[in-house]
Amino acid sequence: MSTAESTSPGRVGENRKKLQEKCLGIISPVSLARLCLRHAVIIVLIGAVIAPFVFLLVRKITPAIVSPEAGNVTCPRDWITYGSKCFYFSEDTSNWTSSQTSCMELEANLTQVDSPEELDFLYRKNGYSPAWIGLHRESSEQPWMWTDNTEYKNLVLIRGNGNHAYLSDRGISSGRDYIHRRWICSKPNNHTY
């Protein structure tokens, strides 16, 4: 074939067509789909191998919540340390009796407040949501008692006429046992976890 024949307009178009067919044979829609599928499988396999390691790493370095006032002591996951206690602030609601039962299942009691500083801490952490605490009485003529049967020392005035106390945005209030509220559990932080 002479140079003139290979560069004629008809031949150039034919040569271009053959070249396109060769290129399309290399990257056809079927081979492109296979290539994408292979890459997807590789990515999924790498993710399946790496994900458990990442999960274990994050789980090991996720500490229990510790308040700045606590020092170096830690409490169980989802509990907050303050002073010599661990506190649990529920997300669920229940009546006073069921709330105390829930705390007992966590080896704790509805919280007992021992100082104005602790009460201030509970206000800050609880926000404006009413939450049961461990004060109760048999009747309005009886003294307020903590769940460990020690008498309340009138740290603050308890508002209301109910027989079961809760932390409110106005201080400590009292209400009926059957009202559903969140609750706050506490226990000493000297437990081994």
Secondary structure as UniProt FT lines:
FT   HELIX           3..6
FT   HELIX           9..26
FT   HELIX           29..61
FT   STRAND          65..66
FT   HELIX           68..70
FT   TURN            71..72
FT   TURN            77..78
FT   STRAND          80..82
FT   TURN            83..84
FT   STRAND          85..89
FT   HELIX           96..105
FT   TURN            106..107
FT   STRAND          109..110
FT   HELIX           116..126
FT   TURN            127..128
FT   STRAND          131..136
FT   TURN            140..141
FT   STRAND          145..146
FT   TURN            147..148
FT   STRAND          158..159
FT   STRAND          164..168
FT   TURN            169..170
FT   STRAND          171..175
FT   TURN            177..178
FT   STRAND          181..188
FT   TURN            189..190
//
